[in-house]
Amino acid sequence: MRLIHLSDTHGLHEQLLDLPKEADIVAHTGDITENGTIEEAEGFIEWFCSLPYRHKIFIAGNHDLCLYGANIEGLPDNVHYLCNEAITIDGIKFYGVPMFLQDDLEGNFPDLYSRIPDDTDVLLTHQAPLGILDEQDGINFGDYYLYKRVIEIKPKYHLFGHLHHTEKTRMTFRGVRFSNAAGGKYGRFELLKI
């Protein structure tokens, strides 16, 4: 199964004209908007639903304020918004953890990360784990609790974004394949075989 990983398009998703056609799933790991407005989110969702892939999965990032507490209704059966929940597609379990400022201010992330199921195959977060593709200007900006949970459960893949200036986009560490697709002006994409 082939998966396209997108992240941090910040409202410029329609500029992604060269997405590979030979994929089964497209997954977006947050920051679908720039200013967090409903109009921006609706524009992204309309575009995302129109993509020609069998399944489409997305989570929210820190810019996507309008999605905090949102119940997104009316999505096609093959489009999945994951907010601290899982979906299984062709025997592969995907789990998504968004990144909302409110959760950060309330100190919710250690608890949210502890709830990631042990049998997760593909983990989608907006935040990076500490020390994994998270270095910018010599500082690691990832989350310790997320790193700890990922190392405990060892998903096959951990997809994330958020940090735009990291040099590397992929790496394997302790058997987990990591992908950070948050680069450049409107993100970049990574084509992965899962």
C-alpha positions as CSV (number, residue, x, y, z in Angstrom):
1,M,0.0,0.0,0.0
2,R,1.3,3.4,-0.9
3,L,0.7,6.5,1.2
4,I,1.3,10.2,0.5
5,H,2.2,12.1,3.6
6,L,1.4,15.9,3.5
7,S,1.6,18.5,6.3
8,D,1.6,22.2,6.9
9,T,0.0,23.4,3.7
10,H,-1.3,26.4,5.5
11,G,-4.1,27.2,3.1
12,L,-1.9,26.7,0.0
13,H,-2.9,23.1,-0.7
14,E,-4.1,23.9,-4.2
15,Q,-0.5,24.7,-5.1
16,L,0.3,21.0,-4.7
17,L,0.0,20.1,-8.4
18,D,2.5,17.3,-8.6
19,L,1.1,14.8,-6.2
20,P,1.9,11.2,-7.3
21,K,-1.1,9.4,-8.8
22,E,0.1,5.9,-7.8
23,A,-1.0,6.0,-4.1
24,D,-3.8,4.4,-2.1
25,I,-4.0,6.8,0.8
26,V,-3.2,10.4,1.4
27,A,-2.6,11.5,5.0
28,H,-2.3,15.2,6.1
29,T,-0.7,15.8,9.6
30,G,-2.1,19.2,10.3
31,D,-1.9,23.0,9.7
32,I,-4.4,22.8,6.9
33,T,-5.2,26.5,7.5
34,E,-3.0,29.6,8.0
35,N,-5.4,31.7,10.2
36,G,-7.6,28.9,11.7
37,T,-10.9,30.1,10.0
38,I,-13.8,27.9,9.2
39,E,-13.7,29.2,5.6
40,E,-10.1,28.0,5.2
41,A,-10.9,24.6,6.7
42,E,-13.9,24.2,4.4
43,G,-11.8,25.0,1.4
44,F,-9.2,22.4,2.4
45,I,-11.8,19.8,3.1
46,E,-13.5,20.3,-0.3
47,W,-10.1,20.0,-2.0
48,F,-9.0,17.0,0.1
49,C,-12.3,15.1,-0.6
50,S,-11.8,15.7,-4.3
51,L,-8.3,14.0,-4.4
52,P,-8.3,10.7,-6.4
53,Y,-7.1,8.4,-3.6
54,R,-9.0,5.5,-2.1
55,H,-8.7,6.8,1.4
56,K,-7.9,10.3,2.9
57,I,-7.0,10.9,6.5
58,F,-6.3,14.2,8.2
59,I,-5.7,15.7,11.7
60,A,-5.5,19.2,13.0
61,G,-2.4,21.3,13.7
62,N,-1.8,24.3,15.9
63,H,-3.0,26.7,13.2
64,D,-6.4,24.9,12.8
65,L,-8.1,26.6,15.7
66,C,-11.6,26.3,14.2
67,L,-11.4,22.5,14.5
68,Y,-11.0,22.5,18.3
69,G,-14.0,20.5,19.6
70,A,-15.4,20.3,16.1
71,N,-17.7,17.5,15.0
72,I,-17.1,17.3,11.3
73,E,-20.2,15.8,9.6
74,G,-21.0,14.9,6.1
75,L,-17.6,13.6,5.0
76,P,-17.5,10.9,2.4
77,D,-17.0,7.3,3.8
78,N,-13.4,7.3,2.5
79,V,-12.4,10.6,4.2
80,H,-11.4,10.4,7.9
81,Y,-10.8,13.2,10.4
82,L,-8.9,11.7,13.3
83,C,-9.0,13.5,16.7
84,N,-7.5,11.2,19.3
85,E,-9.1,8.2,17.6
86,A,-8.3,5.3,15.2
87,I,-9.4,4.0,11.9
88,T,-8.4,0.6,10.4
89,I,-7.9,0.4,6.6
90,D,-7.1,-2.9,5.0
91,G,-5.8,-4.3,8.3
92,I,-3.6,-1.2,9.1
93,K,-4.5,0.8,12.2
94,F,-4.1,4.5,11.9
95,Y,-4.3,6.7,15.0
96,G,-4.3,10.6,14.9
97,V,-3.5,13.1,17.7
98,P,-4.1,16.7,16.8
99,M,-2.1,19.7,18.2
100,F,-4.4,22.3,19.8
101,L,-3.0,25.2,21.8
102,Q,-5.8,24.6,24.4
103,D,-4.5,21.1,25.0
104,D,-1.0,22.5,25.4
105,L,-2.1,25.2,27.9
106,E,-4.0,22.7,29.9
107,G,-1.2,20.3,30.0
108,N,-3.2,17.5,28.3
109,F,-0.5,16.1,25.9
110,P,1.1,13.6,28.3
111,D,-2.4,12.0,28.9
112,L,-3.4,12.2,25.2
113,Y,-0.1,10.5,24.1
114,S,-0.6,7.8,26.8
115,R,-3.9,6.9,25.1
116,I,-2.3,6.0,21.8
117,P,-3.2,2.3,21.4
118,D,-0.4,-0.2,21.7
119,D,-1.4,-1.8,18.3
120,T,-1.1,1.4,16.3
121,D,0.6,0.7,12.9
122,V,0.7,4.3,11.6
123,L,0.7,7.2,14.1
124,L,-0.2,10.7,12.8
125,T,0.6,13.6,15.0
126,H,1.3,17.3,14.3
127,Q,4.0,17.5,16.9
128,A,7.4,15.8,16.4
129,P,8.8,13.5,19.1
130,L,11.8,14.9,20.9
131,G,15.1,14.3,19.1
132,I,13.5,13.0,15.9
133,L,13.5,15.3,12.9
134,D,12.8,18.2,15.2
135,E,16.0,20.2,15.2
136,Q,15.8,23.9,14.2
137,D,18.7,26.2,14.8
138,G,20.4,23.7,17.0
139,I,17.4,23.3,19.3
140,N,15.1,20.2,19.5
141,F,11.5,21.3,19.6
142,G,9.8,17.9,19.8
143,D,7.8,16.5,22.7
144,Y,9.4,14.1,25.3
145,Y,6.1,12.3,26.2
146,L,5.4,11.7,22.5
147,Y,8.9,10.3,22.0
148,K,8.5,8.0,25.1
149,R,5.1,6.6,23.9
150,V,6.4,6.1,20.3
151,I,9.4,4.1,21.6
152,E,7.1,2.1,23.8
153,I,4.5,1.1,21.2
154,K,6.8,1.0,18.1
155,P,4.4,1.8,15.3
156,K,5.6,0.9,11.8
157,Y,5.4,4.6,10.9
158,H,5.1,7.9,12.7
159,L,4.0,10.8,10.4
160,F,4.1,14.4,11.6
161,G,4.9,18.0,10.6
162,H,4.9,21.3,12.5
163,L,8.7,22.0,12.2
164,H,9.5,23.6,8.9
165,H,13.2,24.0,8.9
166,T,14.6,20.6,9.6
167,E,17.2,19.3,7.2
168,K,16.1,15.7,7.0
169,T,12.6,14.5,6.2
170,R,12.8,10.8,7.0
171,M,14.7,8.5,9.3
172,T,14.4,5.1,10.9
173,F,15.1,4.8,14.6
174,R,14.5,1.7,16.8
175,G,12.5,0.1,14.1
176,V,10.1,3.0,13.6
177,R,10.1,4.9,10.3
178,F,9.6,8.6,10.9
179,S,8.4,11.2,8.3
180,N,8.3,15.0,8.8
181,A,6.5,16.5,5.8
182,A,6.5,20.2,7.0
183,G,9.0,21.9,4.8
184,G,9.2,24.8,2.4
185,K,6.5,27.4,1.6
186,Y,3.5,25.1,1.8
187,G,4.8,21.8,3.1
188,R,6.1,19.0,1.0
189,F,5.0,15.5,0.4
190,E,6.6,12.2,1.1
191,L,5.6,9.0,-0.8
192,L,5.8,6.0,1.6
193,K,5.2,2.3,1.1
194,I,3.4,0.9,4.2
